[in-house]
Amino acid sequence: MSCPPESPILITRPRQFDLIVFDWDGTLFDSTATITRSIQAACADFGIEVPSDREASYVIGMGLAEALQHLAPGLARERYAELGNRYRHHYFVKEHEIVLFEGALAMLQALREREHWLGVATGKSRRGLDEALNSVQLKGIFHATRTSEETASKPDPQMLIELMSEFGVEPERTLMIGDTTHDLRLAANAGAARIGVSYGAHESAAFGEFAPLHVANSVSDLHDWLSRHA
């Protein structure tokens, strides 16, 4: 009697990361130029030295208070709140013009379909992030989010630590993706893997110190890497 042929063995590739956390501005949201210009306009309103594009974009990712203190260290402490309000004024005038990078929504939807947990760790205000997340296209995409208002400003790892704790995910099963050295340092401080993107606020030449698994030159490049490796 002949033996029946053996059933084929299905080999599935184990998922490398359970939790994938994104920075917001400059990583998913095409907002770097608007933030930079708003910072410069706020400083001009105050009659203080206007930072260069590079100086203004460097602080993107930090909490607003920390960013302004970095850019205007000589300002009287009680005036930072007013400077922050001028920044918000200029930003909100242009906010409606800011959109997700092309391909970002499709990438996020594909990750959801693969049952990754998705998070956001951002220096944005809670109000600003919620306004973006309440758009029809983004409803229900992310499982959890943190802002610097609720925890600590990057590169303090508290935002990422809280997200990992919420889902019970170890650092080695967590991936942080961002466009600044603040994002990558945060991930390194938390013991998590990291990816840099070169199309945002910081020059990618500075990423090497943090040993990213990959530096993506576009959302398409990032999507491809995540499809093959995440």
LUMFIKE-50993 format. One record per residue (C-alpha): residue in one letter; x, y negated, z. Coordinates in steps of 0.05 Angstrom, whole numbers, plus 5000, padded with zeros to 4 digits. Last residue first. Example, Ala and Ser with C-alpha at 12.3 -4.5 7.8 and 13.67 -1.06 7.14 Angstrom:
// residues 2
S527350215143A524650905156
//
This chain:
// residues 230
A517441175214H522441395161R519441455092S513141045097L516540555144W522240435094D517340335037H513139845076L519339445096D521639405024S514739185001V514638675057S521038395030N528638405042A528138925097V534139005144H534439725168L536040125231P538039485265A544839485300F543838875344E550238515326G548738625253F542738165254A546537505247A547737605172S540137655165E539336905169H533636725215A526636465202G523436975156Y525137345091S530837755120V526838255160G530138605218I528639305243R529239545315A529540165359A527740065432G532140025493A528239435522N534238955518A535539205447A528339055427L528638355457R535338245423L532238435357D526337965366H530637375389T535437515331T529637325286D525337635231G522138195271I520338925276M520539325341L520240085339T518340525399R519341275407E526241185437P523440665485E518441185513V511041105500G505841115556F501140695515E500540105563S507640215588M510540125519L506539485510E508839225578I516139375563L515539025496M512838385527Q517838415584P524038485540D526637775554P529037555485K523837275479S519436875526A516237205586T509537515602E502637225589E504636565555S510036945516T504637315478R502738045481T498438465435A494939145436H491639645388F492439225326I488339295262G481439225294K479738565261L485338355214Q481438245149V475537905182S479737375217N479637445292L487037625293A489136935269E484936565320D487237055373L494536905358G493736155364R489636195428R494536685460S500236205443K505436445395G512036725420T510037405395A509738145411V504538485367G502539215372L500739815328W499740525353H501440995296E495741415271R498141525199E491841145177R493840575222L500740545189A497440515120Q492839945144L498839555169M502439625102A496239425063L495438805106A502738605098G502838675022E503237925008F505437565070L499537385114V496736685104I497935975127E493835415096H488835385154E494535235201K496534585167V493034075212F493834565270Y501434535265H501833775266H497433715328R500734315361Y507533985355R504833335384N501933725442G508534055455L511933385457E506833165509A508133785551Y515633675545R515032965573E515033145647R521933455641A525232825614L528332995547G535733135545P535133865525A531133705462L531634305417H532734835471Q527534525516L522634515458A523635255443E523135455516A516435095523L513835365457G515436095474M521136345431G519836675364I521736065323V527435715359Y532335805301S527435505251A528334815281E535934845281R536235125210D531334615182S535334055216P532933785282V530033085287E533532675340I528432345386G523431805367F517732185398D513732215334A520032425297C520833015346A513633225332A514733175257Q520933615261I517334145302S511434135253R516034205193T519434815222I512835135243T509935025173A516135295139T516235935181S508836085175D508236655125F505037125177L507437845181T514837745199G515736985196D510836865252W508137515282D513337985313F511238695301V510939295348I510740015323L508840535375D509141285361F515741275324Q519441855291R513242225265P514942955254R515443165181T510543715166I512644375138L506744805116I508945535111P505945885052S501746485068E505547135061P503547555002P499248155020C503148795033S502749334981M500050005000
//
